[in-house]
Each structure stands twice: as structure tokens, then as C-alpha cells.
Amino acid sequence: MSRISELRASFDKKLDALEHQALALEAQLTKTKDQALQGLEQRKQQLRDLLNQVQTDVQKSKDIAGQAKMEVQ
């Protein structure tokens, strides 16, 4: 095998290894992005649930205040 052929084979091998690493990194980043989006959606749902609970509590407080006002009058 000539020296040029050896160099080409070596370069091809290194390029294949780098391509494999790049694909693995891309897959990891995609997975991480998906996980981050999923976590964000979970937090958004938690905030919606909390908002609904606060709105319910505020309405109860208004009702109690209205009753107390009626009793005082």
C-alpha cells in the first residue's frame, strides 16, 4: 500500500470516528431538549393548577367576607 493510500485510510477512519461522535452528541442534545421541553410543560401545568387553587381560595375569601359583612350590618 502506498503512503498516500495509508494516509487516506487513516483520514477516513478518523473522519468516521468524528462523525460517529457528532451523531452521538446530536442525539444527546435532542434528548436533552425534549426533556427540557417536557419539564417546562410539567411546570406550566403545575402553575395552572396553582392558579386555579388560588382563584378558588380568593372566591371563598370573598364569600366569607360577604357573609361577615352581612352579619355586621
N, CA, C and O of each residue as an XYZ file, in Angstrom:
292
protein
N       0.849     -1.176      0.000
C       0.000      0.000      0.000
C       0.896      1.240      0.000
O       1.874      1.313      0.744
N       0.555      2.183     -0.821
C       1.372      3.389     -0.905
C       1.100      4.297      0.294
O       0.110      4.144      1.009
N       1.966      5.194      0.474
C       1.863      6.133      1.609
C       0.575      6.972      1.498
O      -0.075      7.245      2.507
N       0.220      7.367      0.307
C      -0.993      8.158      0.101
C      -2.231      7.334      0.475
O      -3.155      7.844      1.108
N      -2.238      6.084      0.087
C      -3.364      5.210      0.424
C      -3.466      5.024      1.933
O      -4.567      5.002      2.482
N      -2.337      4.891      2.598
C      -2.329      4.749      4.049
C      -2.882      6.002      4.714
O      -3.671      5.917      5.655
N      -2.464      7.168      4.219
C      -2.959      8.428      4.782
C      -4.460      8.575      4.559
O      -5.188      8.994      5.459
N      -4.921      8.230      3.361
C      -6.357      8.312      3.075
C      -7.146      7.384      3.995
O      -8.188      7.767      4.527
N      -6.648      6.175      4.179
C      -7.316      5.220      5.060
C      -7.344      5.746      6.495
O      -8.348      5.613      7.193
N      -6.237      6.343      6.925
C      -6.165      6.897      8.271
C      -7.147      8.060      8.428
O      -7.858      8.150      9.428
N      -7.178      8.945      7.435
C      -8.104     10.080      7.475
C      -9.553      9.603      7.482
O     -10.381     10.118      8.234
N      -9.849      8.625      6.647
C     -11.212      8.096      6.588
C     -11.630      7.515      7.937
O     -12.757      7.712      8.391
N     -10.710      6.803      8.563
C     -11.000      6.202      9.855
C     -11.275      7.291     10.904
O     -12.221      7.197     11.686
N     -10.431      8.317     10.899
C     -10.608      9.416     11.861
C     -11.909     10.176     11.581
O     -12.623     10.549     12.512
N     -12.213     10.405     10.305
C     -13.448     11.096      9.948
C     -14.677     10.288     10.353
O     -15.664     10.849     10.829
N     -14.617      8.987     10.168
C     -15.723      8.128     10.587
C     -15.930      8.201     12.098
O     -17.063      8.265     12.575
N     -14.832      8.191     12.843
C     -14.920      8.274     14.297
C     -15.509      9.623     14.715
O     -16.347      9.676     15.614
N     -15.080     10.707     14.074
C     -15.607     12.032     14.393
C     -17.095     12.143     14.033
O     -17.875     12.754     14.763
N     -17.471     11.549     12.907
C     -18.871     11.575     12.507
C     -19.726     10.821     13.523
O     -20.821     11.260     13.876
N     -19.217      9.691     13.983
C     -19.938      8.905     14.989
C     -20.116      9.717     16.274
O     -21.198      9.729     16.861
N     -19.053     10.390     16.705
C     -19.130     11.220     17.905
C     -20.125     12.364     17.717
O     -20.888     12.677     18.630
N     -20.120     12.983     16.547
C     -21.036     14.080     16.267
C     -22.486     13.606     16.300
O     -23.355     14.296     16.833
N     -22.745     12.441     15.735
C     -24.105     11.897     15.750
C     -24.553     11.571     17.174
O     -25.705     11.808     17.537
N     -23.649     11.034     17.967
C     -23.980     10.715     19.355
C     -24.271     11.997     20.141
O     -25.205     12.038     20.941
N     -23.480     13.027     19.915
C     -23.689     14.305     20.594
C     -25.013     14.934     20.167
O     -25.742     15.476     20.998
N     -25.319     14.865     18.891
C     -26.584     15.398     18.390
C     -27.768     14.675     19.026
O     -28.749     15.309     19.414
N     -27.680     13.369     19.130
C     -28.746     12.590     19.752
C     -28.918     12.979     21.215
O     -30.041     13.093     21.706
N     -27.804     13.183     21.906
C     -27.861     13.576     23.312
C     -28.486     14.958     23.461
O     -29.300     15.173     24.359
N     -28.118     15.896     22.594
C     -28.681     17.245     22.660
C     -30.175     17.235     22.355
O     -30.941     17.963     22.985
N     -30.585     16.429     21.409
C     -32.002     16.327     21.078
C     -32.778     15.764     22.254
O     -33.855     16.256     22.590
N     -32.234     14.741     22.874
C     -32.887     14.141     24.032
C     -32.983     15.161     25.164
O     -34.018     15.281     25.819
N     -31.895     15.889     25.384
C     -31.879     16.893     26.439
C     -32.915     17.972     26.152
O     -33.604     18.426     27.065
N     -33.032     18.385     24.904
C     -34.017     19.398     24.528
C     -35.430     18.875     24.791
O     -36.268     19.590     25.342
N     -35.687     17.642     24.401
C     -37.007     17.054     24.626
C     -37.326     16.964     26.119
O     -38.450     17.232     26.544
N     -36.333     16.589     26.893
C     -36.536     16.503     28.339
C     -36.812     17.884     28.926
O     -37.666     18.031     29.801
N     -36.093     18.891     28.447
C     -36.296     20.251     28.933
C     -37.702     20.742     28.584
O     -38.365     21.371     29.409
N     -38.149     20.458     27.376
C     -39.494     20.867     26.973
C     -40.558     20.148     27.790
O     -41.568     20.740     28.169
N     -40.327     18.884     28.056
C     -41.270     18.127     28.869
C     -41.327     18.700     30.289
O     -42.409     18.844     30.860
N     -40.167     19.024     30.852
C     -40.133     19.623     32.185
C     -40.846     20.967     32.211
O     -41.550     21.286     33.169
N     -40.660     21.750     31.158
C     -41.323     23.044     31.061
C     -42.837     22.878     31.024
O     -43.563     23.609     31.699
N     -43.308     21.926     30.245
C     -44.750     21.675     30.179
C     -45.303     21.231     31.530
O     -46.412     21.617     31.901
N     -44.543     20.429     32.262
C     -44.984     19.995     33.593
C     -45.079     21.185     34.536
O     -46.037     21.300     35.301
N     -44.089     22.072     34.482
C     -44.114     23.255     35.353
C     -45.269     24.189     34.986
O     -45.908     24.772     35.862
N     -45.527     24.324     33.697
C     -46.654     25.149     33.271
C     -47.968     24.586     33.816
O     -48.823     25.339     34.282
N     -48.125     23.273     33.756
C     -49.337     22.649     34.280
C     -49.447     22.848     35.783
O     -50.536     23.103     36.297
N     -48.322     22.735     36.496
C     -48.329     22.959     37.933
C     -48.760     24.390     38.253
O     -49.523     24.622     39.191
N     -48.264     25.345     37.465
C     -48.655     26.735     37.684
C     -50.139     26.954     37.397
O     -50.809     27.697     38.115
N     -50.653     26.309     36.351
C     -52.089     26.414     36.059
C     -52.912     25.868     37.229
O     -53.895     26.476     37.651
N     -52.491     24.711     37.742
C     -53.201     24.111     38.872
C     -53.155     25.031     40.092
O     -54.158     25.206     40.785
N     -51.985     25.615     40.348
C     -51.832     26.528     41.481
C     -52.710     27.763     41.292
O     -53.342     28.223     42.243
N     -52.754     28.299     40.081
C     -53.592     29.456     39.801
C     -55.060     29.141     40.054
O     -55.774     29.942     40.656
N     -55.506     27.992     39.603
C     -56.892     27.592     39.847
C     -57.184     27.478     41.344
O     -58.257     27.877     41.797
N     -56.248     26.942     42.104
C     -56.423     26.808     43.547
C     -56.488     28.180     44.208
O     -57.316     28.408     45.090
N     -55.623     29.087     43.786
C     -55.620     30.443     44.353
C     -56.933     31.154     44.019
O     -57.511     31.831     44.869
N     -57.396     30.999     42.783
C     -58.667     31.620     42.412
C     -59.818     31.076     43.255
O     -60.702     31.827     43.667
N     -59.803     29.788     43.505
C     -60.833     29.179     44.351
C     -60.756     29.733     45.768
O     -61.779     30.060     46.368
N     -59.541     29.837     46.300
C     -59.354     30.369     47.654
C     -59.796     31.822     47.749
O     -60.408     32.221     48.740
N     -59.492     32.611     46.734
C     -59.897     34.019     46.730
C     -61.422     34.119     46.711
O     -62.002     34.942     47.420
N     -62.059     33.295     45.915
C     -63.528     33.314     45.860
C     -64.119     32.928     47.209
O     -65.099     33.528     47.650
N     -63.536     31.935     47.865
C     -64.021     31.548     49.193
C     -63.852     32.697     50.181
O     -64.731     32.955     51.003
N     -62.715     33.383     50.094
C     -62.465     34.519     50.989
C     -63.493     35.617     50.756
O     -63.986     36.224     51.706
N     -63.816     35.873     49.489
C     -64.827     36.889     49.180
C     -66.179     36.487     49.751
O     -66.906     37.320     50.292
N     -66.509     35.212     49.628
C     -67.778     34.727     50.156
C     -67.829     34.877     51.673
O     -68.844     35.300     52.227
N     -66.740     34.531     52.337
C     -66.681     34.644     53.799
C     -66.757     36.106     54.209
O     -67.450     36.457     55.164
N     -66.043     36.954     53.484
C     -66.104     38.391     53.791
C     -67.503     38.942     53.574
O     -67.974     39.775     54.347
N     -68.160     38.483     52.533
C     -69.543     38.924     52.281
C     -70.479     38.487     53.393
O     -71.357     39.247     53.802
N     -70.301     37.279     53.880
C     -71.138     36.791     54.986
C     -70.882     37.598     56.243
O     -71.811     37.980     56.955
N     -69.604     37.854     56.509
C     -69.261     38.637     57.705
C     -69.840     40.052     57.594
O     -70.324     40.601     58.583
N     -69.794     40.623     56.437
C     -70.338     41.959     56.222
C     -71.851     41.962     56.488
O     -72.379     42.877     57.122
N     -72.529     40.937     55.997
C     -73.965     40.833     56.195
C     -74.295     40.712     57.668
O     -75.260     41.312     58.139
N     -73.493     39.930     58.411
C     -73.732     39.757     59.843
C     -73.517     41.049     60.589
O     -74.253     41.360     61.526
N     -72.500     41.818     60.177
C     -72.207     43.084     60.863
C     -73.328     44.086     60.590
O     -73.713     44.848     61.476
N     -73.840     44.083     59.382
C     -74.897     45.034     59.052
C     -76.149     44.660     59.792
O     -77.170     45.333     59.657
